[in-house]
Amino acid sequence: MNGNERLYKGHSLIKNLDDYTVLDIETTSLDSFAGEIVEISAIKVRDKKEINTFSELIKTKNEIGYFTTRLTGITNQMVQRDGKDLINVLKAFQKFLGNDIIVGHNVNFDINFIYDNMKENLNEYLTNDYVDTLRLSRRLLPNLKHHKLDNLIDYFNLVKRDEHRALNDCVLTDQVYIRLANMMKNMNKNVNKTL
């Protein structure tokens, strides 16, 4: 499926938000048809403060490969012991998210995976608009050589992540977003001063 077939997908926004939900997922593959979601995590933010979290491991149909385990630390034993059924997790995530705008880093990846899985398993669509911190950083920090989450963590002198897990990445993405949003706000003030 290409992006044109995700007819009900939300719109990419460039916005300084006070209220939103930060999203990150871990998967077994970069392809939303070949791969499975192994973890969905999210942080609900109100007035730029974290008020609630969502984090669930998902039982996979296939074995989790070495690369995924090495990257995330998530093992087959963990998902078999603590993982929940995909359909139940998608429903719970949908309820947690509500109508919020989603914030994430390279968030198209996460949204496409969830969109395709919701369509296939729930016959529903993920229609929320979203803000991508990758897109924001490319616009606001054009001189930065790379715009991966780790590059932005370094740029803003944030505490480095000790693991590549979804909830931890949500926390760091939120910290990056707050700093990028402040940069946007300051740029807008400066623009208005010169008018």
Backbone hydrogen bonds, N-H to C=O, Kabsch-Sander energy under -0.5 kcal/mol:
donor,donor_aa,acceptor,acceptor_aa,energy
5,E,2,N,-1.9
6,R,3,G,-1.3
7,L,5,E,-1.6
9,K,6,R,-1.5
10,G,126,L,-0.5
10,G,128,N,-0.6
13,L,130,Y,-3.3
15,K,13,L,-0.6
17,L,15,K,-0.8
20,Y,45,V,-1.8
21,T,101,I,-2.3
22,V,43,I,-2.6
23,L,103,V,-2.5
24,D,41,S,-2.2
26,E,39,E,-2.1
28,T,36,E,-2.1
32,S,30,L,-0.5
35,G,31,D,-3.1
38,V,26,E,-2.9
39,E,26,E,-1.6
40,I,56,E,-2.1
41,S,24,D,-2.5
42,A,54,F,-2.9
43,I,22,V,-1.9
44,K,52,N,-2.8
45,V,20,Y,-3.2
45,V,43,I,-0.5
46,R,49,K,-2.8
48,K,18,D,-3.1
49,K,46,R,-1.6
51,I,44,K,-3.0
52,N,44,K,-1.2
54,F,42,A,-2.8
56,E,40,I,-2.4
58,I,38,V,-2.4
59,K,84,K,-2.3
69,T,65,G,-2.1
70,R,66,Y,-3.0
71,L,67,F,-2.4
72,T,68,T,-2.8
73,G,69,T,-2.5
75,T,73,G,-0.5
79,V,75,T,-1.9
80,Q,76,N,-2.2
81,R,77,Q,-2.2
82,D,78,M,-3.4
83,G,78,M,-0.6
83,G,79,V,-1.1
84,K,57,L,-2.4
89,V,85,D,-2.2
90,L,86,L,-2.9
91,K,87,I,-2.2
92,A,88,N,-2.3
93,F,89,V,-2.9
94,Q,90,L,-2.5
95,K,91,K,-2.0
96,F,92,A,-2.3
97,L,93,F,-3.0
98,G,94,Q,-2.2
100,D,97,L,-1.8
102,I,129,D,-2.5
103,V,21,T,-2.5
104,G,131,V,-1.9
106,N,104,G,-0.6
107,V,104,G,-0.6
109,F,106,N,-1.5
110,D,106,N,-0.6
111,I,107,V,-3.0
112,N,108,N,-2.9
113,F,109,F,-2.0
114,I,110,D,-2.5
115,Y,111,I,-3.4
116,D,112,N,-2.6
117,N,113,F,-2.1
118,M,114,I,-3.0
119,K,115,Y,-2.6
120,E,116,D,-2.2
121,N,117,N,-2.5
122,L,118,M,-2.5
123,N,118,M,-0.9
123,N,119,K,-0.7
124,E,118,M,-1.3
127,T,125,Y,-0.9
130,Y,11,H,-2.5
131,V,102,I,-3.0
132,D,13,L,-0.5
133,T,104,G,-2.5
133,T,131,V,-0.6
136,L,132,D,-2.4
137,S,133,T,-2.5
138,R,134,L,-2.1
139,R,135,R,-1.7
140,L,136,L,-3.1
141,L,137,S,-2.7
144,L,141,L,-1.7
152,L,148,K,-1.9
153,I,149,L,-2.5
154,D,150,D,-2.1
155,Y,151,N,-2.5
156,F,152,L,-2.4
157,N,154,D,-1.3
158,L,153,I,-2.9
164,H,71,L,-0.6
165,R,163,E,-1.2
169,D,165,R,-2.3
170,C,166,A,-2.0
171,V,167,L,-2.1
172,L,168,N,-2.0
173,T,169,D,-2.7
174,D,170,C,-2.5
175,Q,171,V,-1.9
176,V,172,L,-2.4
177,Y,173,T,-3.0
178,I,174,D,-2.6
179,R,175,Q,-1.5
180,L,176,V,-2.5
181,A,177,Y,-3.1
182,N,178,I,-1.9
183,M,179,R,-2.0
184,M,180,L,-2.3
185,K,181,A,-2.5
186,N,182,N,-2.6
187,M,183,M,-2.3
188,N,184,M,-2.4
189,K,185,K,-2.1
190,N,186,N,-2.3
191,V,187,M,-2.5
192,N,188,N,-2.5
193,K,189,K,-1.9
194,T,190,N,-1.4
195,L,191,V,-0.7
195,L,192,N,-0.5
